């Protein structure tokens, strides 16, 4: 009896296993393949090439995705995620490229090209029946849902991060028109995100604009010119060699004005170039009134003492006296200070009408 039960249980397990395999094959058969088997973690470079438009090159960096061309800026994380959706795009149908009329499918020339690492995709027209996009890659033409194309035709500015400060940049010190910024303002600047971005290529910065300079602990610096309403922050970009007369700039437009609270007592942790002078502290901190109190934090430079090669302090602005001769040896000069009273007062400090000092014999 027990042997029959064991056989029945083994047969039941075999049937269940076969059913599971059949269901898996059916699910696999119903699931369309993906456009690419690339993994997002292995993706290092993405490039979008469009006729008549600047090529957009995106590269992965330790701090996230960056736009390398047409400008070098941090990339917008949301736009990058829209572009990475191509890795999960299913293919509805595929056929060999040789059997297709590339011109009729809009693939000669392609509307645009997308390169993922070394894998390239050419995007063509739309199937008029199913409204699916033709994409050619590696000798095959695929039909996919047209959900990735809007991200591919977005302007380059859409791929630039709208965060005011670069990724990984933490302001440690800042100035507004040369006056140090308060700590709470520096903290607020690190979280500011612009409502939109504008590319300015023909308008010079406003001469009356506010200058905001920020520096990080590692020495990195960022400089903005801010409009009077403090909603438009202008960041100058490197000049284009093709148009050197233009001054390109990126304009961060904020939803609300940002308060710039100053703190004149704030100290730059990286120091100031003026502080390299040994007398800089005294020059900038000493009051002009000689009777005023000197702040306790003023550092005075040590007095400079200059000695001759014989170890003596030179006498400046005095008439040169004839050298003394040794008694009995007129051909030899006496050593400096020979015969002088070391305890005698300085003759230069005595008034002209003072009586002569008594001489003891």
C-alpha positions in Angstrom: 0.0 0.0 0.0 2.8 2.4 0.9 4.6 1.7 -2.4 1.5 2.6 -4.4 1.2 5.9 -2.6 4.8 6.7 -3.3 4.3 6.0 -7.0 1.2 8.2 -7.1 3.0 11.1 -5.3 5.9 10.8 -7.8 3.5 10.8 -10.8 1.7 13.8 -9.3 4.9 15.8 -8.9 5.9 15.0 -12.4 2.6 16.2 -13.8 2.8 19.5 -11.8 6.3 20.0 -13.1 5.2 19.5 -16.7 2.4 21.9 -16.3 4.7 24.6 -14.9 7.1 24.1 -17.8 4.3 24.4 -20.3 3.0 27.6 -18.7 6.4 29.1 -18.7 6.8 28.4 -22.4 3.4 29.9 -23.1 4.2 33.1 -21.2 7.6 33.3 -22.9 5.9 32.9 -26.3 3.4 35.6 -25.5 6.0 38.1 -24.1 7.7 40.0 -26.9 11.5 40.4 -26.9 13.1 43.7 -25.8 14.7 46.0 -28.3 18.1 45.5 -26.6 19.5 43.3 -23.8 21.7 46.1 -22.5 21.6 46.7 -18.7 21.3 50.3 -17.4 24.3 49.6 -15.1 26.5 48.8 -18.1 25.5 51.9 -20.0 28.3 54.5 -20.2 27.6 56.7 -23.2 24.4 57.8 -25.0 24.4 59.9 -28.1 21.5 61.4 -30.1 22.3 62.5 -33.6 19.7 64.6 -35.5 20.0 66.3 -38.9 20.3 70.1 -38.6 20.5 69.9 -34.8 23.5 69.7 -32.4 24.5 66.2 -31.4 23.6 65.4 -27.8 26.3 63.4 -26.0 25.6 62.1 -22.5 28.2 60.3 -20.3 28.1 58.6 -17.0 30.3 60.2 -14.3 30.8 59.3 -10.6 28.3 62.0 -9.6 25.6 60.9 -12.2 24.9 61.5 -15.9 26.4 64.6 -17.5 25.9 66.3 -20.9 29.3 66.3 -22.7 28.0 68.1 -25.9 26.9 70.6 -27.0 27.7 72.0 -23.5 29.3 70.4 -20.5 26.7 70.4 -17.7 25.0 68.1 -15.3 22.1 66.1 -17.0 18.5 66.2 -15.8 17.7 62.9 -14.0 14.1 62.8 -15.2 15.0 63.2 -18.8 17.7 60.5 -18.5 15.1 58.1 -17.1 12.8 58.8 -20.0 15.7 58.0 -22.4 16.6 54.8 -20.5 13.1 53.5 -21.1 14.3 52.2 -24.4 16.1 49.4 -22.5 12.6 48.1 -21.6 10.9 48.7 -24.9 9.3 45.5 -26.3 9.6 44.6 -30.0 6.2 43.9 -31.6 7.6 42.5 -34.9 11.0 42.2 -36.6 12.1 41.4 -40.2 15.4 41.5 -42.1 16.6 44.9 -43.2 17.4 43.6 -46.7 13.7 42.7 -47.3 12.5 46.2 -46.5 12.3 49.4 -48.5 14.3 51.7 -46.2 13.2 54.8 -48.0 9.5 53.9 -47.7 10.0 53.2 -44.0 11.7 56.5 -43.4 15.1 54.9 -42.6 17.0 56.4 -45.6 17.9 58.8 -44.3 16.8 58.1 -40.7 15.0 60.8 -38.8 17.5 60.4 -36.0 20.1 58.0 -34.6 20.6 56.8 -31.1 23.9 55.2 -29.9 24.0 53.2 -26.7 27.7 52.4 -26.0 28.6 50.9 -29.4 25.1 49.8 -30.3 23.3 52.1 -32.8 19.6 52.5 -33.6 18.2 54.3 -36.6 14.6 55.6 -36.1 12.3 55.9 -39.1 8.7 56.6 -39.7 5.4 55.4 -38.3 3.5 52.3 -39.4 0.1 53.7 -40.6 -1.8 50.7 -39.4 -0.6 50.0 -35.9 1.1 53.5 -35.3 4.3 51.8 -34.3 7.8 53.2 -35.0 10.3 51.6 -37.4 13.7 51.1 -35.8 16.7 49.5 -37.6 19.6 47.9 -35.8 22.1 45.2 -36.4 20.6 44.2 -39.8 17.0 44.0 -38.5 14.0 46.4 -38.7 11.8 46.4 -35.6 8.4 47.7 -34.9 8.1 49.3 -31.4 5.6 51.4 -29.5 6.2 55.1 -30.2 6.8 56.1 -26.5 10.6 56.8 -26.6 10.6 59.2 -29.6 9.4 62.3 -27.7 12.5 62.1 -25.5 14.7 61.8 -28.5 13.4 64.9 -30.2 13.6 67.0 -27.1 16.0 70.1 -27.4 19.4 69.9 -25.8 18.3 72.2 -23.0 15.8 69.6 -21.8 18.7 67.3 -20.9 20.4 69.9 -18.7 19.8 69.7 -14.9 17.6 72.4 -13.5 19.4 72.3 -10.2 21.2 75.6 -9.6 24.4 74.1 -8.3 26.4 71.2 -9.9 26.1 67.7 -8.5 28.3 67.2 -5.5 28.9 70.9 -5.1 28.3 72.0 -1.4 29.0 75.7 -0.9 31.3 76.3 2.1 31.6 80.0 1.5 30.0 82.7 -0.6 29.9 86.4 -1.4 27.2 88.7 -2.7 28.8 91.8 -4.2 32.0 91.0 -2.2 30.1 90.7 1.2 30.1 87.2 2.8 26.8 85.3 2.7 25.2 83.8 5.7 25.2 80.1 6.4 21.4 79.7 6.0 21.6 81.3 2.5 24.4 78.8 1.5 22.2 75.9 2.7 19.2 77.2 0.8 21.2 77.6 -2.4 22.2 73.9 -2.3 18.6 72.9 -2.8 17.4 75.4 -5.4 15.8 74.0 -8.6 14.9 76.3 -11.4 11.4 76.5 -12.9 13.0 76.5 -16.4 16.2 77.1 -18.3 17.0 79.6 -21.0 20.1 79.7 -23.3 21.3 83.3 -23.8 23.8 83.9 -26.6 23.5 87.5 -27.6 22.7 89.6 -24.5 25.6 90.7 -22.3 25.1 90.5 -18.5 23.4 93.5 -16.9 26.0 95.8 -15.4 23.7 96.5 -12.4 23.2 92.8 -11.7 24.2 91.3 -8.4 27.3 89.2 -8.4 27.1 85.9 -6.3 30.3 83.9 -5.9 30.3 80.5 -4.3 33.2 78.2 -3.3 33.3 74.6 -2.1 35.7 73.1 0.4 37.7 71.4 -2.4 38.3 74.8 -4.1 35.7 74.5 -6.8 34.0 77.8 -7.6 30.7 78.9 -9.2 29.8 82.5 -10.1 26.4 83.9 -11.0 25.1 87.3 -12.0 21.6 87.7 -10.5 18.9 90.0 -11.8 17.4 92.8 -9.7 14.3 90.7 -8.8 16.7 87.7 -7.9 14.7 85.3 -10.0 17.1 85.1 -13.0 20.5 83.6 -12.3 23.0 83.8 -15.2 25.8 81.3 -15.5 28.4 82.1 -18.2 29.4 79.2 -20.5 32.6 78.7 -22.4 32.7 80.6 -25.7 32.1 78.8 -28.9 35.2 79.0 -31.2 32.9 79.3 -34.2 31.2 82.4 -32.8 33.8 84.1 -30.4 31.9 87.4 -30.4 28.9 85.8 -28.6 28.9 85.3 -24.9 26.8 82.2 -24.2 25.2 81.9 -20.8 22.7 79.6 -19.1 19.8 81.4 -17.4 18.1 79.7 -14.4 14.7 81.1 -13.9 13.4 80.6 -10.4 9.7 80.5 -9.4 10.3 82.7 -6.4 13.0 85.2 -5.5 15.8 83.9 -3.3 16.8 85.9 -0.3 20.5 86.6 -0.1 21.3 87.2 3.5 24.8 88.6 4.2 27.0 88.0 7.2 30.0 90.3 7.2 31.5 88.3 10.1 31.7 85.1 8.1 35.2 83.8 7.4 36.3 82.0 4.2 37.7 78.6 5.3 39.9 78.5 2.3 41.5 81.9 3.2 41.8 85.0 1.0 44.4 85.9 -1.5 45.0 89.2 0.4 45.8 87.3 3.5 49.0 86.0 1.9 50.7 89.3 2.7 52.4 89.2 6.2 50.9 92.7 7.0 47.5 91.9 5.4 45.7 91.4 8.7 47.0 94.7 10.1 46.3 96.6 6.9 42.7 95.4 6.7 41.8 95.3 10.4 43.6 98.2 12.0 41.4 101.3 12.5 42.5 104.5 10.9 42.2 106.4 14.2 45.5 105.9 16.1 43.7 106.3 19.4 41.0 103.7 18.7 41.1 100.3 20.3 42.7 97.5 18.3 40.6 94.4 17.9 41.9 91.4 19.8 42.0 89.1 16.7 44.4 91.3 14.8 47.6 89.5 14.0 50.7 91.7 13.9 53.7 90.8 11.8 56.9 90.3 13.8 59.3 93.3 13.5 61.9 92.9 10.8 65.5 93.3 12.0 68.2 93.5 9.4 71.8 93.0 10.5 75.1 93.5 8.7 77.4 90.6 8.0 79.2 91.4 11.3 76.0 90.9 13.2 75.3 94.7 13.7 72.2 96.7 12.9 72.9 99.2 10.2 72.4 102.9 10.9 70.3 104.5 8.3 69.9 108.2 7.4 73.0 109.3 9.3 76.1 111.1 8.1 79.0 108.7 7.7 81.7 109.5 10.4 85.4 109.0 9.6 86.8 105.7 10.7 88.6 105.6 14.1 92.3 104.6 14.3 93.9 102.4 16.9 96.1 104.2 19.4 99.7 103.7 18.4 98.7 102.0 15.1 97.4 104.8 12.8 97.5 102.5 9.8 94.7 100.3 11.3 91.0 101.1 11.7 89.5 100.5 15.1 86.7 97.9 15.3 83.1 99.2 15.2 82.0 100.5 18.6 85.6 100.5 20.0 85.9 103.2 22.7 82.1 103.8 22.9 80.3 103.8 26.2 77.6 101.1 25.9 75.5 102.8 28.6 75.6 106.2 27.0 72.3 107.7 25.7 71.7 107.8 22.0 73.0 111.1 20.7 70.3 111.2 18.0 67.6 111.2 20.7 69.2 114.0 22.7 68.1 117.6 22.0 70.5 120.0 20.4 70.6 122.3 23.4 71.2 119.6 26.0 74.4 119.9 28.0 77.3 117.7 27.2 77.6 114.6 29.4 80.3 114.7 32.0 83.5 112.7 31.4 85.0 110.8 34.2 88.8 110.4 34.2 
